[in-house]
């Protein structure tokens, strides 16, 4: 007779556990599981093939030449960040508004033309800037390298912003995911071929990236054009495009330049940090820094899809005026994200030593010692990864821009002071400060302005 109530109690406990698990699952309903799965496919594809490309180049070229490669690559990346209006996200915001198919088609055409013009200007600046920066840093490389570096970035990015936005809105993210992974797989294959032919140099490391970047970009643009045509009608033709572009720019200038500011300050952690290291560190230490950063980037890719897929769902809550409900979800989501961040950080720390020891050899022996510092930002940034989406979706892009500006200022100071005072370790810690600062500041401002309640 005693066993019956005990069995009943155990059953009740199990039911309570399932109920709590179900509640936890419902708290992360900001994320579409389907979109999340495909974005993970894209992120892991890019992370694996992209990181393998960087790691292979570092191993084959050696620290000296790889340091030159990293610095040459940094210039067009930074310049493009200065002219990056985050058209992918702008497209989602603009095309989510209530508008006729005709107005949406006009907006789509304007978004595409704006993106093409911005990338073309960035390309035109990147080439001479590459020559000047490399010369100022005393890097002696082939004159064609700045051209190839700039062309690779241009070919991969021109016009693609609105294309990705359309794919995300239409639920076709899986096509973009597969093509993005294929891009880096082809780059890696190309580098493998030149290595086997005994032609692996800084020049060929850039050269093999250009054809896949251009081909995959055109493929994505072709697919996005078909989706846009079905959703919004024909968007081809340049009749009246200049006038429409000017009207679009005038009406959206606040959003566009807030987005540009965010991208510009993001350049601190994308590649401006590499150029800062180039001022204070040797090419060998720049190479070590770049390898450690790339491994940390692989760890971040394990959670980065959250950043990509959350915006449309946050925008839906904001559009419905459910800010209180959104705040409740975000508070619980932050706790889950902190637990995930700690796991990713510790797992990366455990894996970096055997990777550096058995793959890269003694020339990169400092990588494990700086990895805990260069990846510390993951623990701080991930819990607040949602701040950018909330700011953009709620019409507070300027708030995010200010967060980025303040974070960039703190990050640049941390990188300069760290690299100048403590060399490699200081630069690594400075990067973590640069990455984390904008997320924390954005959270503080969102709470202070009561956009979210905490």
Protein Blocks (a to p, Z undefined) as FASTA:
>chain_A
ZZmmmmmmmmmmmmmmmmmmmmmmmmmmmbcfklmmmmmmmmmmmmmmmmmmmmmmmmmn
ommlmmmmmmmmmmmmmmmmmmcghlmmmmmmmmmpccdfklmmmmmmmmmmmmmmmmmm
mmmmmmmmmmmmmmmnopacdfklmmmmmmmmmmmmgoplmmmmmmmmnopmmmmmmmmm
mmmmmmmmmmmmmmmnopacfklmmmmmmmmmmmmmmmmmmmmmmmmmmmnopaehjehk
lmmmmmmmmmmmmmmmmmmmmmmmmmmmmmmmmmmmmmmmcfklmmmmmmmmmmmmmmmm
mmmmmmmmmmmmmmmmmmnopmmlmmmmmmmmmmmmmmmmmmmmmmmmmmmmmmmmmmno
mmlmmmmmmmmmmmmmmmmmmmmmmmmmmmmmnopammmmmmmmmmmmmmmmmmmmmmmm
nommmmmmmmmmmmmmmmmmmmmmmmmnomacZZ
